[in-house]
């Protein structure tokens, strides 16, 4: 039997429609189940080893599934099918796709843990802190006013670059080594290469690296206009100006800003953050 787990709220509440559309490629009629309110422990107890479970959705659906099932052992085949809007996880592992789905099990192990504002959560893609977090916050505010609005995150980021966002001083600690950065635009920790709906913030990061390390990306000491001009290259993973971009890699990362701003965890926004800590297993 094939089970399709879907999030009805995914992709601007098109989650069920997208999952049903994707399932048309199957030769066996699947059983659909919404992830909202689903007890995963009880559900997987009833699933047979010969069954397949396919999770349909985007990065938000993946994040919640990963947190709700972290540490569980899956005896059946567990796959992922892209049905979201941002799809940063899919961008990173698209070359592993077979028959429209990706083996999900390897990517749910050794996920880094973030501690921020009393919250503890695992993440798959990355932590956006600084202008990237504020960009996601602005997108959420637009969607709150108009649920059907098409969010252009690049346009929002450019608007913030043009004047509203003020740079910070960041105190950074990676595996016990401390550094200070001034005029910081962002200082984000990455488990994968992409975040923010296609920004390649960490082009050399491997989410399955043997040491389970994350990549800390800090953009600093660069003027507003210069940042604006270089932003398209940064978003595309062309990190050629090393004096402005710093990549540090480690298992225990802590970042503290001189003043609060928004932070996003796989697209989920947390307001008024001054410090966050990431621990990788």
N, C-alpha and C positions, 0 to 999 in steps of 0.2 A: 504494500500500500504506500502511496505517496501522500504526505501531509504538506500543505502549504500554510505557513504562518505568515500573516500579513498584519500590518499596522494601518487601520483605516484612516489615521490622521496623517500618514506619510504623503509627501508630494502634494501639499495643499489639499489634504483630505481626499486624495484620489487613490489611496492605498489599496482598497479592495478592487476598484476598477482596474488598476495597473496589474495587480496580482492575477486577476481573472484573464486579462489580456495576455499576460506572459504564459499562463498555463495552457493556452491553446496549442502550443507546440508539443505538448505531451501526448503520448499515445494511450496513456492510462488516465482515467478520470480521477483527479485528486480530491482529497478532503480538505476543505478550507477551514482555518481556525484563526480568529483574531487574537493578537497577543495581548490586547487590553484585558486585564483581569485574569489572564491565564496563569495557572499555577504550573510552572515549568517542571518542577520536581515530580508532581503527580502525572503530568502529561507524558514525560519521557519514560516513566515507569511502565506505562501501558504500550509504548511503542516497541515493536519487535525488531530484532537485529536485521531482519530482511527488509524492513521498511526504509523509506527515505524521508527526511524532513527537510523542506526547502524554506528558508527564511527570505521573504520578499520585502524590500524596503530600501531605505537610504541610510545615511550615516547615523541619524538619530535612532532609527530602529535597531541598527547594529549595536550602538552604544548601550541601549537599554537591555537588549538581549544579552550582551556580554557581561554586564553587571549583574543581571538577575540570575545568570547561570554560571557565574565564574566558579571554577573548581569542580563543576559537575563532570562526570564521565559519560560520554555519549556512545552507546553501543551500536547505534544505527548509523547510516550514512547521513551526514549533515552538510547541507549545501547552502549557498547564498546566491540569490538572483537579484540583479540590479533593478530596482523600481523606485528610486528616490529622485531627489532634485539636485543635491550637491554632489553625491557619489565620489567623494575623495578616496574612500577605501577601494572602490572599484578601479579608479584610475591607477592606483598603486599596484594592483594585482591582476589587472585585466589580462595579462599574458598567461595566466593560469586558468582562464575560463575554458570549459569544455561543455559543449551542448547547452550553452546559455547559463551555466552555473559554475560556481567556484567551491572547491572543498573548503569548508569554513573551519574545521577543527584546528589546523595548525596555527591559525591567527587568533585563537581565543586563549592561548597559553601565554604565561609570563607577561601579562599586560601590566603596564606601569600604573601606579596608584598616585592620584593627586590629592593633596590635602589643601583646602582653601576655605576660609570663612566657616570653619567648623564642618565642612563637607568632606567626605572621603569617597572617591569614585575612580574606577578604572577607565582608561580611554584607549581607543584604537588608533586614531589619527594624530591628533595634536592639541596642544594648549595654545590658544591665541591670546596673547597678553600685550596690551598697548593699543595701537591704532587698529589692529586687526580685531581685538575684542570689542572696541567701540563701534567698529563697522557692523559687526553682528548685532550689537545692541540697537543700532539705528535701524537695521533691517527688521528686527522684531517689533520695534515701535511702529514702523510703516505697516507691517502685517496686522498689528493689533487694530489699526484704524480701518484697514481694508484687507480682509482675509484672502481676497483674490488678486491682490497686487503682485506684480512680477518684480522681484527684488533684484536690482543690479548692484551687486556688492562692489564692483570696481568703481562705479560712479559714486557710491557712498564714500569709499576710501579716498578717492580724489578730492571730494568735497571736504573731508576732514583734513587732508593734507594742505588744502588751500587756506586753512585758517583756524578751524575750531579746535583741533587737537594740539595740545601743548606737550612738548617733549619732557621726559623725566630723567632723573638720575637713578640708575639701577645698581643695587648691590647684588652680586651674583656669587653663588658658591656651588662648585661642581666637584663632587667627591672630595670635599675638604679644602679645595683650593679656591680662595676668594679673589674676586675682581670687582672693580668699580667702573661703570660706564656712564658717561655724561651725554646729555642731549639724545636720549634713547627714544626711538619711535616704536620699537617692539622688542620683546625678549620672550620668545616662545619656545616651548619644549615639544619636540616632535618624536612620535613613535613610527610614523610613516613619512612619506615624502610630501603629501599634499594636505592642505586644509583650506577652509574658506571658499569652497566651491571651485577648486582648480588651481589655487596658488601653490606653486612648487617651492615651498619654503626650505625644504631640506633635501636637495637632489641626490645626496650621497647616503641618505639614511636607509637602512635595511631593517624592516620591522621584524625579520626573523634572524637578526644577527646573533651569533653564538653567545655573546656576552650580555645580551638583553639590555644594551645601553640605548639611551635616548640622545637626540641631537638638540642642543640648545642654540637657537639662532637669535643673534642680537644685532639690530640695525641701529647705529648710533653715530654721533659726531658728524652729521651731515645736515646741511641747510634745507629749508622747506622746499625751495624751488628745485634744488638738486635732487632731493628725494622724489619729488613729483616726476622729474624727468627720468629717473632711474627705476621708478616703480614697475613699469611694464617688464623690464628685464628681470627684476627681482621675482616678480610673480611667475615668470616663465622659467625660473631656475637657473638663470644666467648670473651667477654670483661672482663676477669678475673683480669687483672693487673690494679687496680684502680689508682695506683700512676702514671701511664703513661697515662691513659685515663680518661678524665673528661667529665661528662655529666651534662649540665646545661639546664634548661627548662624555657621558658618564651615567652612573646608575642612581646617584643621589644628587638632585638639583634643587636649589632654592633661589628664588628671585624676589627681591624686595624693591618696590618703586618708592620714590620720594613723595608721591601723591597718588591717591586711588584712581583707578579707571576700571573699565569692564574687562572681563576675561571670558573666553569661550572654551568649552570642553566638547570637542566633536560637534560644535555648532550650538550647544546649550549655553546660554549666557548667564554669567553671575556678575552682579553689579558691585561697585565700590570695593574693589580688591586692591590691597596694598602689597600683600605677599602671598606666594604659593610655594608649595614644596612637592616634588615628584620623587617617588621611590620606585625603582625597578627591581624585580626579583631575579 
